[in-house]
Amino acid sequence: MVDVSQHELVPEHTVLEEDVLEEVLSEYDIDRTDLPKIKRNDSALPDEAEVGDVIKIVRNSRTTDQAVVYRLVVE
C-alpha cells in the first residue's frame, strides 16, 4: 500500500503543541472551533493526530514562499 502522506505533492502536516496553539488562537482572536476542519481519516494526517488536535499545514506558495494554515481534526 502507498503512504500518501509521504508523497512529494502533499504539504507538511504537523500536530500543534498546546502552548503554540494558544499563541495562534490569541494572535487571530479566535476559538479552536472557529478553525477550518479536517477529517481524522484524511490520509495526509500524521498517525498521532487525534480528534480535537489542531494541525499546522505548510504549503509551498508562489507569492509568499510558504503558506501556513491550521485545521481542527474532527471525526
N, CA, C and O atoms as a Tripos MOL2 file, in Angstrom:
@<TRIPOS>MOLECULE
protein
  300   299    75     0     0
PROTEIN
NO_CHARGES

@<TRIPOS>ATOM
      1 N           0.8310   -1.1780    0.0000 N.3       1 MET1
      2 CA          0.0000    0.0000    0.0000 C.3       1 MET1
      3 C           0.8840    1.2540    0.0000 C.2       1 MET1
      4 O           1.9850    1.2370    0.5510 O.2       1 MET1
      5 N           0.4110    2.3200   -0.6070 N.am      2 VAL2
      6 CA          1.1670    3.5670   -0.7220 C.3       2 VAL2
      7 C           0.8400    4.4810    0.4570 C.2       2 VAL2
      8 O          -0.3220    4.6340    0.8330 O.2       2 VAL2
      9 N           1.8710    5.0810    1.0300 N.am      3 ASP3
     10 CA          1.6850    6.0470    2.1090 C.3       3 ASP3
     11 C           1.5440    7.4280    1.4830 C.2       3 ASP3
     12 O           2.5360    8.0640    1.1240 O.2       3 ASP3
     13 N           0.3050    7.8820    1.3570 N.am      4 VAL4
     14 CA          0.0070    9.1560    0.6860 C.3       4 VAL4
     15 C           0.6810   10.3260    1.3930 C.2       4 VAL4
     16 O           1.0940   11.2850    0.7410 O.2       4 VAL4
     17 N           0.7960   10.2600    2.7070 N.am      5 SER5
     18 CA          1.3640   11.3880    3.4540 C.3       5 SER5
     19 C           2.8230   11.6540    3.0880 C.2       5 SER5
     20 O           3.3370   12.7370    3.3680 O.2       5 SER5
     21 N           3.4960   10.6880    2.4700 N.am      6 GLN6
     22 CA          4.8960   10.8530    2.0870 C.3       6 GLN6
     23 C           5.0700   11.3060    0.6420 C.2       6 GLN6
     24 O           6.1990   11.4730    0.1800 O.2       6 GLN6
     25 N           3.9660   11.5090   -0.0770 N.am      7 HIS7
     26 CA          4.0480   11.9260   -1.4760 C.3       7 HIS7
     27 C           4.6030   13.3470   -1.5590 C.2       7 HIS7
     28 O           4.3260   14.1730   -0.6890 O.2       7 HIS7
     29 N           5.3780   13.6330   -2.5920 N.am      8 GLU8
     30 CA          6.0300   14.9420   -2.7270 C.3       8 GLU8
     31 C           5.0510   16.1030   -2.8810 C.2       8 GLU8
     32 O           5.4130   17.2420   -2.5860 O.2       8 GLU8
     33 N           3.8380   15.8530   -3.3260 N.am      9 LEU9
     34 CA          2.8630   16.9340   -3.5150 C.3       9 LEU9
     35 C           2.0110   17.2020   -2.2700 C.2       9 LEU9
     36 O           1.2670   18.1820   -2.2250 O.2       9 LEU9
     37 N           2.1180   16.3390   -1.2690 N.am     10 VAL10
     38 CA          1.3520   16.5310   -0.0320 C.3      10 VAL10
     39 C           2.1490   17.4550    0.8850 C.2      10 VAL10
     40 O           3.3010   17.1620    1.2030 O.2      10 VAL10
     41 N           1.5460   18.5760    1.3160 N.am     11 PRO11
     42 CA          2.2860   19.5070    2.1770 C.3      11 PRO11
     43 C           2.5460   18.9050    3.5600 C.2      11 PRO11
     44 O           1.9080   17.9330    3.9630 O.2      11 PRO11
     45 N           3.4840   19.4970    4.2600 N.am     12 GLU12
     46 CA          3.8470   19.0380    5.6060 C.3      12 GLU12
     47 C           2.6900   19.2630    6.5790 C.2      12 GLU12
     48 O           2.1690   20.3740    6.6790 O.2      12 GLU12
     49 N           2.2870   18.2110    7.2950 N.am     13 HIS13
     50 CA          1.2410   18.2700    8.3130 C.3      13 HIS13
     51 C           1.8700   17.9340    9.6590 C.2      13 HIS13
     52 O           2.4950   16.8820    9.8000 O.2      13 HIS13
     53 N           1.7140   18.8100   10.6540 N.am     14 THR14
     54 CA          2.2340   18.5210   11.9860 C.3      14 THR14
     55 C           1.1850   18.8710   13.0350 C.2      14 THR14
     56 O           0.4130   19.8160   12.8720 O.2      14 THR14
     57 N           1.1720   18.0940   14.1110 N.am     15 VAL15
     58 CA          0.2530   18.3500   15.2190 C.3      15 VAL15
     59 C           0.8300   19.4900   16.0430 C.2      15 VAL15
     60 O           2.0040   19.4670   16.4110 O.2      15 VAL15
     61 N           0.0000   20.4910   16.3320 N.am     16 LEU16
     62 CA          0.4360   21.6630   17.0920 C.3      16 LEU16
     63 C           0.4340   21.3530   18.5890 C.2      16 LEU16
     64 O          -0.5050   20.7490   19.1060 O.2      16 LEU16
     65 N           1.4920   21.7720   19.2730 N.am     17 GLU17
     66 CA          1.5490   21.6540   20.7300 C.3      17 GLU17
     67 C           0.5570   22.6500   21.3280 C.2      17 GLU17
     68 O           0.2620   23.6810   20.7240 O.2      17 GLU17
     69 N           0.0490   22.3380   22.5130 N.am     18 GLU18
     70 CA         -0.9930   23.1480   23.1450 C.3      18 GLU18
     71 C          -0.5500   24.5890   23.3920 C.2      18 GLU18
     72 O          -1.3380   25.5120   23.1900 O.2      18 GLU18
     73 N           0.6950   24.8010   23.8240 N.am     19 ASP19
     74 CA          1.1580   26.1640   24.0990 C.3      19 ASP19
     75 C           1.2870   26.9880   22.8130 C.2      19 ASP19
     76 O           0.9910   28.1830   22.8120 O.2      19 ASP19
     77 N           1.7230   26.3610   21.7310 N.am     20 VAL20
     78 CA          1.8060   27.0400   20.4330 C.3      20 VAL20
     79 C           0.4050   27.3440   19.9210 C.2      20 VAL20
     80 O           0.1600   28.4120   19.3600 O.2      20 VAL20
     81 N          -0.5050   26.4090   20.1160 N.am     21 LEU21
     82 CA         -1.8900   26.6030   19.6920 C.3      21 LEU21
     83 C          -2.5070   27.8180   20.3730 C.2      21 LEU21
     84 O          -3.1960   28.6070   19.7270 O.2      21 LEU21
     85 N          -2.2690   27.9740   21.6640 N.am     22 GLU22
     86 CA         -2.8190   29.1170   22.3940 C.3      22 GLU22
     87 C          -2.3090   30.4360   21.8150 C.2      22 GLU22
     88 O          -3.0580   31.4090   21.7350 O.2      22 GLU22
     89 N          -1.0480   30.4700   21.4150 N.am     23 GLU23
     90 CA         -0.4880   31.6760   20.8050 C.3      23 GLU23
     91 C          -1.1660   31.9860   19.4710 C.2      23 GLU23
     92 O          -1.4720   33.1420   19.1790 O.2      23 GLU23
     93 N          -1.4010   30.9470   18.6620 N.am     24 VAL24
     94 CA         -2.0440   31.1290   17.3570 C.3      24 VAL24
     95 C          -3.4740   31.6230   17.5370 C.2      24 VAL24
     96 O          -3.8930   32.5690   16.8700 O.2      24 VAL24
     97 N          -4.2280   30.9850   18.4390 N.am     25 LEU25
     98 CA         -5.6130   31.3890   18.6690 C.3      25 LEU25
     99 C          -5.6900   32.8150   19.1870 C.2      25 LEU25
    100 O          -6.5820   33.5730   18.8070 O.2      25 LEU25
    101 N          -4.7550   33.1790   20.0540 N.am     26 SER26
    102 CA         -4.7110   34.5330   20.5920 C.3      26 SER26
    103 C          -4.3710   35.5480   19.4980 C.2      26 SER26
    104 O          -4.9710   36.6210   19.4300 O.2      26 SER26
    105 N          -3.4110   35.2050   18.6510 N.am     27 GLU27
    106 CA         -2.9970   36.1040   17.5710 C.3      27 GLU27
    107 C          -4.1580   36.4340   16.6330 C.2      27 GLU27
    108 O          -4.3130   37.5780   16.2060 O.2      27 GLU27
    109 N          -4.9730   35.4230   16.3150 N.am     28 TYR28
    110 CA         -6.0890   35.6220   15.3940 C.3      28 TYR28
    111 C          -7.3990   35.9360   16.1100 C.2      28 TYR28
    112 O          -8.4190   36.1760   15.4640 O.2      28 TYR28
    113 N          -7.3730   35.9340   17.4400 N.am     29 ASP29
    114 CA         -8.5530   36.2110   18.2570 C.3      29 ASP29
    115 C          -9.7260   35.3040   17.8760 C.2      29 ASP29
    116 O         -10.8260   35.7760   17.5900 O.2      29 ASP29
    117 N          -9.4670   33.9940   17.8770 N.am     30 ILE30
    118 CA        -10.4790   33.0020   17.5350 C.3      30 ILE30
    119 C         -10.4530   31.8600   18.5450 C.2      30 ILE30
    120 O          -9.5250   31.7390   19.3440 O.2      30 ILE30
    121 N         -11.4900   31.0240   18.4950 N.am     31 ASP31
    122 CA        -11.5410   29.8010   19.2880 C.3      31 ASP31
    123 C         -11.1230   28.6330   18.4110 C.2      31 ASP31
    124 O         -11.1220   28.7310   17.1840 O.2      31 ASP31
    125 N         -10.7720   27.5370   19.0480 N.am     32 ARG32
    126 CA        -10.3740   26.3290   18.3270 C.3      32 ARG32
    127 C         -11.4540   25.8940   17.3360 C.2      32 ARG32
    128 O         -11.1390   25.4550   16.2290 O.2      32 ARG32
    129 N         -12.7110   26.0110   17.7220 N.am     33 THR33
    130 CA        -13.8140   25.5670   16.8630 C.3      33 THR33
    131 C         -14.0460   26.4760   15.6590 C.2      33 THR33
    132 O         -14.7830   26.1120   14.7440 O.2      33 THR33
    133 N         -13.4250   27.6530   15.6520 N.am     34 ASP34
    134 CA        -13.5490   28.5640   14.5120 C.3      34 ASP34
    135 C         -12.6330   28.1680   13.3500 C.2      34 ASP34
    136 O         -12.7910   28.6640   12.2350 O.2      34 ASP34
    137 N         -11.6970   27.2940   13.6120 N.am     35 LEU35
    138 CA        -10.7540   26.8700   12.5710 C.3      35 LEU35
    139 C         -11.4480   25.9970   11.5320 C.2      35 LEU35
    140 O         -12.4330   25.3260   11.8420 O.2      35 LEU35
    141 N         -10.9410   26.0030   10.3020 N.am     36 PRO36
    142 CA        -11.4480   25.0560    9.2990 C.3      36 PRO36
    143 C         -11.2000   23.6320    9.7840 C.2      36 PRO36
    144 O         -10.3040   23.4040   10.5970 O.2      36 PRO36
    145 N         -11.9690   22.6900    9.3040 N.am     37 LYS37
    146 CA        -11.9000   21.3090    9.7810 C.3      37 LYS37
    147 C         -11.1700   20.4010    8.7890 C.2      37 LYS37
    148 O         -11.0910   20.6820    7.5930 O.2      37 LYS37
    149 N         -10.6360   19.2940    9.3360 N.am     38 ILE38
    150 CA        -10.0570   18.2250    8.5280 C.3      38 ILE38
    151 C         -10.4830   16.9090    9.1750 C.2      38 ILE38
    152 O         -10.4140   16.7630   10.3950 O.2      38 ILE38
    153 N         -10.9180   15.9650    8.3640 N.am     39 LYS39
    154 CA        -11.4040   14.6910    8.8980 C.3      39 LYS39
    155 C         -10.2540   13.8270    9.3930 C.2      39 LYS39
    156 O          -9.1680   13.8290    8.8130 O.2      39 LYS39
    157 N         -10.5000   13.0920   10.4660 N.am     40 ARG40
    158 CA         -9.4880   12.2210   11.0690 C.3      40 ARG40
    159 C          -8.9910   11.1720   10.0800 C.2      40 ARG40
    160 O          -7.8350   10.7550   10.1530 O.2      40 ARG40
    161 N          -9.8430   10.7450    9.1630 N.am     41 ASN41
    162 CA         -9.4390    9.6950    8.2220 C.3      41 ASN41
    163 C          -8.7400   10.2400    6.9800 C.2      41 ASN41
    164 O          -8.5070    9.4930    6.0300 O.2      41 ASN41
    165 N          -8.3990   11.5390    6.9730 N.am     42 ASP42
    166 CA         -7.6420   12.1120    5.8560 C.3      42 ASP42
    167 C          -6.2630   11.4590    5.8330 C.2      42 ASP42
    168 O          -5.5510   11.4780    6.8370 O.2      42 ASP42
    169 N          -5.8960   10.8980    4.7280 N.am     43 SER43
    170 CA         -4.6580   10.1260    4.6540 C.3      43 SER43
    171 C          -3.3900   10.9780    4.7780 C.2      43 SER43
    172 O          -2.3080   10.4210    4.9660 O.2      43 SER43
    173 N          -3.4860   12.2800    4.6800 N.am     44 ALA44
    174 CA         -2.3080   13.1410    4.8200 C.3      44 ALA44
    175 C          -1.9820   13.4460    6.2790 C.2      44 ALA44
    176 O          -0.8940   13.9410    6.5770 O.2      44 ALA44
    177 N          -2.9120   13.1570    7.1950 N.am     45 LEU45
    178 CA         -2.6770   13.4540    8.6120 C.3      45 LEU45
    179 C          -1.6030   12.5580    9.2060 C.2      45 LEU45
    180 O          -1.4690   11.4000    8.8110 O.2      45 LEU45
    181 N          -0.8330   13.0910   10.1580 N.am     46 PRO46
    182 CA          0.1320   12.2450   10.8700 C.3      46 PRO46
    183 C          -0.6170   11.1720   11.6740 C.2      46 PRO46
    184 O          -1.7490   11.3930   12.1040 O.2      46 PRO46
    185 N           0.0060   10.0350   11.8700 N.am     47 ASP47
    186 CA         -0.6290    8.9300   12.5940 C.3      47 ASP47
    187 C          -1.0210    9.3030   14.0150 C.2      47 ASP47
    188 O          -2.0070    8.7860   14.5400 O.2      47 ASP47
    189 N          -0.2560   10.2020   14.6500 N.am     48 GLU48
    190 CA         -0.5330   10.5540   16.0450 C.3      48 GLU48
    191 C          -1.6610   11.5770   16.2000 C.2      48 GLU48
    192 O          -2.0320   11.9030   17.3280 O.2      48 GLU48
    193 N          -2.2110   12.0890   15.1050 N.am     49 ALA49
    194 CA         -3.2890   13.0850   15.1790 C.3      49 ALA49
    195 C          -4.5670   12.4400   15.7030 C.2      49 ALA49
    196 O          -4.9540   11.3540   15.2730 O.2      49 ALA49
    197 N          -5.2110   13.1270   16.6380 N.am     50 GLU50
    198 CA         -6.4570   12.6450   17.2320 C.3      50 GLU50
    199 C          -7.5310   13.7160   17.0790 C.2      50 GLU50
    200 O          -7.2290   14.8860   16.8420 O.2      50 GLU50
    201 N          -8.7840   13.3010   17.2180 N.am     51 VAL51
    202 CA         -9.8990   14.2460   17.1550 C.3      51 VAL51
    203 C          -9.6940   15.3170   18.2240 C.2      51 VAL51
    204 O          -9.4250   15.0040   19.3840 O.2      51 VAL51
    205 N          -9.8240   16.5770   17.8260 N.am     52 GLY52
    206 CA         -9.6230   17.7000   18.7340 C.3      52 GLY52
    207 C          -8.2620   18.3550   18.5950 C.2      52 GLY52
    208 O          -8.0730   19.4840   19.0450 O.2      52 GLY52
    209 N          -7.3050   17.6600   17.9740 N.am     53 ASP53
    210 CA         -5.9870   18.2430   17.7350 C.3      53 ASP53
    211 C          -6.0850   19.3070   16.6440 C.2      53 ASP53
    212 O          -7.0090   19.3010   15.8310 O.2      53 ASP53
    213 N          -5.1160   20.2180   16.6410 N.am     54 VAL54
    214 CA         -5.0160   21.2030   15.5760 C.3      54 VAL54
    215 C          -3.7540   20.8820   14.7760 C.2      54 VAL54
    216 O          -2.6820   20.6560   15.3370 O.2      54 VAL54
    217 N          -3.9080   20.8680   13.4660 N.am     55 ILE55
    218 CA         -2.8320   20.5200   12.5470 C.3      55 ILE55
    219 C          -2.3260   21.7830   11.8710 C.2      55 ILE55
    220 O          -3.1080   22.6160   11.4130 O.2      55 ILE55
    221 N          -1.0010   21.9130   11.8160 N.am     56 LYS56
    222 CA         -0.3670   23.0010   11.0790 C.3      56 LYS56
    223 C           0.0500   22.4400    9.7220 C.2      56 LYS56
    224 O           0.7650   21.4400    9.6480 O.2      56 LYS56
    225 N          -0.3980   23.0860    8.6580 N.am     57 ILE57
    226 CA         -0.0820   22.6460    7.2990 C.3      57 ILE57
    227 C           0.7470   23.7370    6.6360 C.2      57 ILE57
    228 O           0.3300   24.8930    6.5630 O.2      57 ILE57
    229 N           1.9210   23.3580    6.1540 N.am     58 VAL58
    230 CA          2.8230   24.3070    5.4970 C.3      58 VAL58
    231 C           2.8900   23.9380    4.0250 C.2      58 VAL58
    232 O           3.3800   22.8690    3.6600 O.2      58 VAL58
    233 N           2.3860   24.8410    3.1810 N.am     59 ARG59
    234 CA          2.3540   24.6170    1.7360 C.3      59 ARG59
    235 C           3.3330   25.5520    1.0460 C.2      59 ARG59
    236 O           3.5890   26.6590    1.5180 O.2      59 ARG59
    237 N           3.8710   25.1020   -0.0630 N.am     60 ASN60
    238 CA          4.6750   25.9870   -0.9020 C.3      60 ASN60
    239 C           3.7370   26.9850   -1.5770 C.2      60 ASN60
    240 O           2.6130   26.6450   -1.9470 O.2      60 ASN60
    241 N           4.2130   28.2190   -1.7320 N.am     61 SER61
    242 CA          3.4000   29.2660   -2.3220 C.3      61 SER61
    243 C           4.2510   30.0670   -3.3000 C.2      61 SER61
    244 O           5.4070   30.3780   -3.0110 O.2      61 SER61
    245 N           3.6980   30.3930   -4.4230 N.am     62 ARG62
    246 CA          4.4210   31.2020   -5.4080 C.3      62 ARG62
    247 C           4.6120   32.6360   -4.9350 C.2      62 ARG62
    248 O           5.6050   33.2780   -5.2760 O.2      62 ARG62
    249 N           3.6720   33.1330   -4.1570 N.am     63 THR63
    250 CA          3.7180   34.5420   -3.7660 C.3      63 THR63
    251 C           4.3870   34.7830   -2.4180 C.2      63 THR63
    252 O           5.0160   35.8240   -2.2290 O.2      63 THR63
    253 N           4.2690   33.8550   -1.4820 N.am     64 THR64
    254 CA          4.8160   34.0800   -0.1390 C.3      64 THR64
    255 C           5.8590   33.0510    0.2710 C.2      64 THR64
    256 O           6.2290   32.9810    1.4430 O.2      64 THR64
    257 N           6.3330   32.2580   -0.6680 N.am     65 ASP65
    258 CA          7.2920   31.1830   -0.4130 C.3      65 ASP65
    259 C           6.6300   30.0280    0.3200 C.2      65 ASP65
    260 O           6.6450   28.8980   -0.1710 O.2      65 ASP65
    261 N           6.0430   30.2930    1.4980 N.am     66 GLN66
    262 CA          5.3130   29.2630    2.2320 C.3      66 GLN66
    263 C           4.0250   29.8450    2.7890 C.2      66 GLN66
    264 O           3.9930   30.9790    3.2680 O.2      66 GLN66
    265 N           2.9700   29.0560    2.7170 N.am     67 ALA67
    266 CA          1.6920   29.4460    3.3040 C.3      67 ALA67
    267 C           1.3970   28.4910    4.4560 C.2      67 ALA67
    268 O           1.4650   27.2730    4.2890 O.2      67 ALA67
    269 N           1.0690   29.0430    5.6230 N.am     68 VAL68
    270 CA          0.7710   28.2340    6.8000 C.3      68 VAL68
    271 C          -0.7180   28.3330    7.0810 C.2      68 VAL68
    272 O          -1.2710   29.4290    7.1720 O.2      68 VAL68
    273 N          -1.3680   27.1720    7.2170 N.am     69 VAL69
    274 CA         -2.7860   27.1260    7.5610 C.3      69 VAL69
    275 C          -2.9710   26.1460    8.7140 C.2      69 VAL69
    276 O          -2.1240   25.2870    8.9600 O.2      69 VAL69
    277 N          -4.0800   26.2890    9.4100 N.am     70 TYR70
    278 CA         -4.3710   25.4430   10.5760 C.3      70 TYR70
    279 C          -5.7190   24.7750   10.3550 C.2      70 TYR70
    280 O          -6.6370   25.3770    9.7960 O.2      70 TYR70
    281 N          -5.8330   23.5200   10.7990 N.am     71 ARG71
    282 CA         -7.0770   22.7560   10.6700 C.3      71 ARG71
    283 C          -7.3460   22.0260   11.9770 C.2      71 ARG71
    284 O          -6.4240   21.5260   12.6210 O.2      71 ARG71
    285 N          -8.6190   21.9680   12.3640 N.am     72 LEU72
    286 CA         -9.0600   21.2110   13.5440 C.3      72 LEU72
    287 C          -9.4600   19.8190   13.0880 C.2      72 LEU72
    288 O         -10.2390   19.6730   12.1460 O.2      72 LEU72
    289 N          -8.9320   18.7900   13.7510 N.am     73 VAL73
    290 CA         -9.2570   17.4040   13.3990 C.3      73 VAL73
    291 C         -10.6270   17.0510   13.9690 C.2      73 VAL73
    292 O         -10.8700   17.1980   15.1670 O.2      73 VAL73
    293 N         -11.5190   16.5830   13.0970 N.am     74 VAL74
    294 CA        -12.8560   16.1500   13.5070 C.3      74 VAL74
    295 C         -13.0580   14.6960   13.0770 C.2      74 VAL74
    296 O         -12.2730   14.1460   12.3040 O.2      74 VAL74
    297 N         -14.1300   14.0870   13.5980 N.am     75 GLU75
    298 CA        -14.4210   12.7040   13.2740 C.3      75 GLU75
    299 C         -14.8690   12.4650   11.9090 C.2      75 GLU75
    300 O         -15.1400   11.3220   11.5400 O.2      75 GLU75
@<TRIPOS>BOND
     1     1     2 1
     2     2     3 1
     3     3     4 2
     4     3     5 am
     5     5     6 1
     6     6     7 1
     7     7     8 2
     8     7     9 am
     9     9    10 1
    10    10    11 1
    11    11    12 2
    12    11    13 am
    13    13    14 1
    14    14    15 1
    15    15    16 2
    16    15    17 am
    17    17    18 1
    18    18    19 1
    19    19    20 2
    20    19    21 am
    21    21    22 1
    22    22    23 1
    23    23    24 2
    24    23    25 am
    25    25    26 1
    26    26    27 1
    27    27    28 2
    28    27    29 am
    29    29    30 1
    30    30    31 1
    31    31    32 2
    32    31    33 am
    33    33    34 1
    34    34    35 1
    35    35    36 2
    36    35    37 am
    37    37    38 1
    38    38    39 1
    39    39    40 2
    40    39    41 am
    41    41    42 1
    42    42    43 1
    43    43    44 2
    44    43    45 am
    45    45    46 1
    46    46    47 1
    47    47    48 2
    48    47    49 am
    49    49    50 1
    50    50    51 1
    51    51    52 2
    52    51    53 am
    53    53    54 1
    54    54    55 1
    55    55    56 2
    56    55    57 am
    57    57    58 1
    58    58    59 1
    59    59    60 2
    60    59    61 am
    61    61    62 1
    62    62    63 1
    63    63    64 2
    64    63    65 am
    65    65    66 1
    66    66    67 1
    67    67    68 2
    68    67    69 am
    69    69    70 1
    70    70    71 1
    71    71    72 2
    72    71    73 am
    73    73    74 1
    74    74    75 1
    75    75    76 2
    76    75    77 am
    77    77    78 1
    78    78    79 1
    79    79    80 2
    80    79    81 am
    81    81    82 1
    82    82    83 1
    83    83    84 2
    84    83    85 am
    85    85    86 1
    86    86    87 1
    87    87    88 2
    88    87    89 am
    89    89    90 1
    90    90    91 1
    91    91    92 2
    92    91    93 am
    93    93    94 1
    94    94    95 1
    95    95    96 2
    96    95    97 am
    97    97    98 1
    98    98    99 1
    99    99   100 2
   100    99   101 am
   101   101   102 1
   102   102   103 1
   103   103   104 2
   104   103   105 am
   105   105   106 1
   106   106   107 1
   107   107   108 2
   108   107   109 am
   109   109   110 1
   110   110   111 1
   111   111   112 2
   112   111   113 am
   113   113   114 1
   114   114   115 1
   115   115   116 2
   116   115   117 am
   117   117   118 1
   118   118   119 1
   119   119   120 2
   120   119   121 am
   121   121   122 1
   122   122   123 1
   123   123   124 2
   124   123   125 am
   125   125   126 1
   126   126   127 1
   127   127   128 2
   128   127   129 am
   129   129   130 1
   130   130   131 1
   131   131   132 2
   132   131   133 am
   133   133   134 1
   134   134   135 1
   135   135   136 2
   136   135   137 am
   137   137   138 1
   138   138   139 1
   139   139   140 2
   140   139   141 am
   141   141   142 1
   142   142   143 1
   143   143   144 2
   144   143   145 am
   145   145   146 1
   146   146   147 1
   147   147   148 2
   148   147   149 am
   149   149   150 1
   150   150   151 1
   151   151   152 2
   152   151   153 am
   153   153   154 1
   154   154   155 1
   155   155   156 2
   156   155   157 am
   157   157   158 1
   158   158   159 1
   159   159   160 2
   160   159   161 am
   161   161   162 1
   162   162   163 1
   163   163   164 2
   164   163   165 am
   165   165   166 1
   166   166   167 1
   167   167   168 2
   168   167   169 am
   169   169   170 1
   170   170   171 1
   171   171   172 2
   172   171   173 am
   173   173   174 1
   174   174   175 1
   175   175   176 2
   176   175   177 am
   177   177   178 1
   178   178   179 1
   179   179   180 2
   180   179   181 am
   181   181   182 1
   182   182   183 1
   183   183   184 2
   184   183   185 am
   185   185   186 1
   186   186   187 1
   187   187   188 2
   188   187   189 am
   189   189   190 1
   190   190   191 1
   191   191   192 2
   192   191   193 am
   193   193   194 1
   194   194   195 1
   195   195   196 2
   196   195   197 am
   197   197   198 1
   198   198   199 1
   199   199   200 2
   200   199   201 am
   201   201   202 1
   202   202   203 1
   203   203   204 2
   204   203   205 am
   205   205   206 1
   206   206   207 1
   207   207   208 2
   208   207   209 am
   209   209   210 1
   210   210   211 1
   211   211   212 2
   212   211   213 am
   213   213   214 1
   214   214   215 1
   215   215   216 2
   216   215   217 am
   217   217   218 1
   218   218   219 1
   219   219   220 2
   220   219   221 am
   221   221   222 1
   222   222   223 1
   223   223   224 2
   224   223   225 am
   225   225   226 1
   226   226   227 1
   227   227   228 2
   228   227   229 am
   229   229   230 1
   230   230   231 1
   231   231   232 2
   232   231   233 am
   233   233   234 1
   234   234   235 1
   235   235   236 2
   236   235   237 am
   237   237   238 1
   238   238   239 1
   239   239   240 2
   240   239   241 am
   241   241   242 1
   242   242   243 1
   243   243   244 2
   244   243   245 am
   245   245   246 1
   246   246   247 1
   247   247   248 2
   248   247   249 am
   249   249   250 1
   250   250   251 1
   251   251   252 2
   252   251   253 am
   253   253   254 1
   254   254   255 1
   255   255   256 2
   256   255   257 am
   257   257   258 1
   258   258   259 1
   259   259   260 2
   260   259   261 am
   261   261   262 1
   262   262   263 1
   263   263   264 2
   264   263   265 am
   265   265   266 1
   266   266   267 1
   267   267   268 2
   268   267   269 am
   269   269   270 1
   270   270   271 1
   271   271   272 2
   272   271   273 am
   273   273   274 1
   274   274   275 1
   275   275   276 2
   276   275   277 am
   277   277   278 1
   278   278   279 1
   279   279   280 2
   280   279   281 am
   281   281   282 1
   282   282   283 1
   283   283   284 2
   284   283   285 am
   285   285   286 1
   286   286   287 1
   287   287   288 2
   288   287   289 am
   289   289   290 1
   290   290   291 1
   291   291   292 2
   292   291   293 am
   293   293   294 1
   294   294   295 1
   295   295   296 2
   296   295   297 am
   297   297   298 1
   298   298   299 1
   299   299   300 2
@<TRIPOS>SUBSTRUCTURE
     1 MET1         2 RESIDUE 1 A MET
     2 VAL2         6 RESIDUE 1 A VAL
     3 ASP3        10 RESIDUE 1 A ASP
     4 VAL4        14 RESIDUE 1 A VAL
     5 SER5        18 RESIDUE 1 A SER
     6 GLN6        22 RESIDUE 1 A GLN
     7 HIS7        26 RESIDUE 1 A HIS
     8 GLU8        30 RESIDUE 1 A GLU
     9 LEU9        34 RESIDUE 1 A LEU
    10 VAL10       38 RESIDUE 1 A VAL
    11 PRO11       42 RESIDUE 1 A PRO
    12 GLU12       46 RESIDUE 1 A GLU
    13 HIS13       50 RESIDUE 1 A HIS
    14 THR14       54 RESIDUE 1 A THR
    15 VAL15       58 RESIDUE 1 A VAL
    16 LEU16       62 RESIDUE 1 A LEU
    17 GLU17       66 RESIDUE 1 A GLU
    18 GLU18       70 RESIDUE 1 A GLU
    19 ASP19       74 RESIDUE 1 A ASP
    20 VAL20       78 RESIDUE 1 A VAL
    21 LEU21       82 RESIDUE 1 A LEU
    22 GLU22       86 RESIDUE 1 A GLU
    23 GLU23       90 RESIDUE 1 A GLU
    24 VAL24       94 RESIDUE 1 A VAL
    25 LEU25       98 RESIDUE 1 A LEU
    26 SER26      102 RESIDUE 1 A SER
    27 GLU27      106 RESIDUE 1 A GLU
    28 TYR28      110 RESIDUE 1 A TYR
    29 ASP29      114 RESIDUE 1 A ASP
    30 ILE30      118 RESIDUE 1 A ILE
    31 ASP31      122 RESIDUE 1 A ASP
    32 ARG32      126 RESIDUE 1 A ARG
    33 THR33      130 RESIDUE 1 A THR
    34 ASP34      134 RESIDUE 1 A ASP
    35 LEU35      138 RESIDUE 1 A LEU
    36 PRO36      142 RESIDUE 1 A PRO
    37 LYS37      146 RESIDUE 1 A LYS
    38 ILE38      150 RESIDUE 1 A ILE
    39 LYS39      154 RESIDUE 1 A LYS
    40 ARG40      158 RESIDUE 1 A ARG
    41 ASN41      162 RESIDUE 1 A ASN
    42 ASP42      166 RESIDUE 1 A ASP
    43 SER43      170 RESIDUE 1 A SER
    44 ALA44      174 RESIDUE 1 A ALA
    45 LEU45      178 RESIDUE 1 A LEU
    46 PRO46      182 RESIDUE 1 A PRO
    47 ASP47      186 RESIDUE 1 A ASP
    48 GLU48      190 RESIDUE 1 A GLU
    49 ALA49      194 RESIDUE 1 A ALA
    50 GLU50      198 RESIDUE 1 A GLU
    51 VAL51      202 RESIDUE 1 A VAL
    52 GLY52      206 RESIDUE 1 A GLY
    53 ASP53      210 RESIDUE 1 A ASP
    54 VAL54      214 RESIDUE 1 A VAL
    55 ILE55      218 RESIDUE 1 A ILE
    56 LYS56      222 RESIDUE 1 A LYS
    57 ILE57      226 RESIDUE 1 A ILE
    58 VAL58      230 RESIDUE 1 A VAL
    59 ARG59      234 RESIDUE 1 A ARG
    60 ASN60      238 RESIDUE 1 A ASN
    61 SER61      242 RESIDUE 1 A SER
    62 ARG62      246 RESIDUE 1 A ARG
    63 THR63      250 RESIDUE 1 A THR
    64 THR64      254 RESIDUE 1 A THR
    65 ASP65      258 RESIDUE 1 A ASP
    66 GLN66      262 RESIDUE 1 A GLN
    67 ALA67      266 RESIDUE 1 A ALA
    68 VAL68      270 RESIDUE 1 A VAL
    69 VAL69      274 RESIDUE 1 A VAL
    70 TYR70      278 RESIDUE 1 A TYR
    71 ARG71      282 RESIDUE 1 A ARG
    72 LEU72      286 RESIDUE 1 A LEU
    73 VAL73      290 RESIDUE 1 A VAL
    74 VAL74      294 RESIDUE 1 A VAL
    75 GLU75      298 RESIDUE 1 A GLU
